[in-house]
Amino acid sequence: MEHQIHRRYVSLADAGLYVGANHRTIRRMVARGQLRGYRLPGSRLLRVDLNELDAALQPIPTVGDAA
């Protein structure tokens, strides 16, 4: 049985709100290839998948992480 991934496409503004960043930061992430952008054919509206945005976030090491 194939596992289906539920994509959650949102606007750059909504993606920015989701992670507490400006929509321009999300656009730069797409431009740098850190995040994939999606468009419908013939549309200028850019969307990102929140699942991919979650995956792009990286934890920062803290003192408690050292073992």
C-alpha positions in Angstrom: 0.0 0.0 0.0 1.4 3.4 -1.0 1.7 6.0 1.7 0.1 9.3 0.5 1.6 12.6 1.7 -0.9 15.3 2.4 0.5 18.5 0.9 -0.3 21.8 2.6 0.2 24.6 0.0 0.1 28.1 1.4 1.0 31.6 0.2 4.3 33.1 1.1 2.6 35.4 3.6 0.9 32.5 5.3 4.2 30.5 5.4 5.9 33.5 7.0 3.2 33.7 9.6 3.5 30.0 10.2 7.2 30.2 11.2 7.2 33.9 12.4 9.2 35.3 9.5 8.6 37.9 6.8 7.2 36.7 3.5 10.4 38.1 1.8 12.4 35.6 3.9 10.3 32.8 2.5 10.8 34.1 -1.0 14.6 34.3 -0.5 14.5 30.7 0.7 12.8 29.7 -2.5 15.2 31.7 -4.6 18.3 30.1 -2.9 16.8 26.6 -3.4 16.3 26.0 0.3 12.6 25.6 -0.2 10.6 24.6 -3.3 8.0 26.9 -4.7 4.9 25.8 -6.6 2.8 27.5 -9.2 -0.2 26.5 -11.2 0.4 26.8 -15.0 -0.4 30.4 -16.2 -0.4 31.7 -12.6 2.0 34.1 -10.9 0.9 33.1 -7.5 3.7 31.3 -5.6 2.9 28.7 -3.0 5.0 26.6 -0.7 4.3 23.3 1.1 4.3 23.6 4.8 5.6 20.0 5.1 8.7 21.1 3.2 9.0 24.2 5.3 8.9 22.1 8.4 11.6 19.9 7.0 13.8 22.9 6.1 13.8 24.1 9.7 17.0 23.1 11.5 17.4 22.8 15.2 20.3 24.8 16.7 22.5 23.1 19.1 22.2 24.0 22.8 24.2 23.2 25.9 21.7 20.5 26.8 22.3 18.7 23.5 26.0 17.9 24.3 26.2 14.3 25.5 
